[in-house]
Amino acid sequence: MTAADVEACARIMAENPLWQRYGVTLASARKRLNAGLDANASIFVAEIGGEVAGFVWCVVRGAFDRSGYIPLIGVHPGMTGRGVGDALMDAAESFLGQSSPDIFLTVSDFNTGAQRFYQRRGFIQVGELPDYVLEGVTELIYWKRLRRK
């Protein structure tokens, strides 16, 4: 991700009903993404025809100071069904797999489409965090082993 990508990625977040439910606005999304850039975060962007189609944020030792963690992934709503999510996850798994034997991520209990997507990619649900981020929503913890350590 470059500074030029921030606006498009922030719009993906702010215009998504899922993130809106968590109170994400265009301003808060911009702030979070810019903070990531300032901290040299590993954020990868997918493009189709020169337009930002999605992004994924990777943290090398973001889970238990041992495992890779994906705190954010988003696909432009007009570009779903084109393999963007798979391409982003392929990039994340390749990047994180260089230094981590596995990956964790969380997904909202109501986001059944994302749950199916992660399961199809070999992730398994290993836990739950009720009311962790938002009252009344359980964050499901998903894990994928990339290799034996």
N, C-alpha and C positions, 0 to 999 in steps of 0.2 A: 504494500500500500504506500502511496505517496500522498503528499498534501493535496494534490489535485483530485484524488479519489475520495477524500473525506466527505464532501457534500453528497455525492451519489450514495455512498454507504450509509451515511446518516439518514438519508431519505428512505432507504430500504428499511431501516429500523423504525423510523418515526411514522411511516405510513402503513406499518404492519399491525393489524389488530392485536396480535399476540403481544408485541412489545408495548402497544398502547395500554393494554391491560396492566402492565407493570409501570405505567406512568412515564414511559419514554416519550420525549418530545424531540423535535428537530434540534433544538438548542442543547439538550442533554446528550443526545447521540453525538453531535459534533464535539462537544466537550470531552466525552469519553474517548472517542476515536483520536482526537488531537492529543490527549494525554498519553494514549498508547504510542502514537508516533514519537512524541517527546521522550518517552521512556524506551525507545527502540524496540517496541513490541513486534512480534512476528505475526503480521497480519497480511494475508494473501488475498488478492483480488482476481476474480475471473471476469473476463470481458468477452462479449459477443459483438462483433461488428464495431469495435471501438467503444462500446458502451459498457459500463460496469454492470455485470450480471449478478454478482454476489461477492461475498467475502467470508473469510474464516480467520479467527483469531486463535493462535496457538501459544501455549505456555509450556515450555520444556519441562520444568519441574513444578508444575502447578498443582499437582495432587499429591499430598502427603510428602512433599519434597523428594519425590521419587519418580513419579509418573507424569506423562504428558497430560495436558488438560486443554479442552476446547471450551472457553467461556462463551464464545459467540460465533454463530454462523448464520448467514442470511442470504437469501436468494431474492432477487427482484421479482415481484409477483407476476410481471408480464413475461418472465423468462423461465418459469417453472416447466418441468417436463422436457427440458432440453439437455439434461445431464449435468447441469451446473452444480447441483449439490454433490453428485458423485465426483466430479472433477475437483471440487473444493476439498472433499474428504480424502480423495486420493493424495492431494498435495499435503494435507495436514498429516495423514498417516505416514507418508514418506518423510516429511520433515521431522516429525516427532519421533519416528522410529529410528532415526540416526542416534538418538541419545536415550531413548526410553523403551522399555520392553512392553509398555502398555499405555492405553489412553483412557481417560475418564471424561465424562461430560454429564450434564444434567439436562433434563427435558421436563417440561410441565406436564402434569397428569392429564390435562385436557387436550394436549397436543398429540393426538393419536397418530396423525400422519407422520410426524417426525419420529415417533416411537417405532412405527413400522419401517421407516427409512433406516434408522440405526440398527434395528434387528436384522434387516436384510443385509446389512454390511457386516454382520458378525458381532455386534455389541449385545451384551446381555444386561438385563436389569439386576443390580446387586443391592439396591437399597432405596430408601425413601426418606425425604426430609419434609415432613408436614409443616405447613405454615412458615417455611424457611425464608422465603423472599416476600411472599404475599399471603396475607391471611386467607385461608380457605383453599389454597393451592398447594399441592404436594409436588415437590421437585423429585423426580425419579432419577436415581444415580445409575448411569450406564457405564459399562467397562468393556474394553476389548483388549485381549492380549495380542500383541504384535509378534512377540517371540519370547522364548524362554530365556531368562537371564543367565 
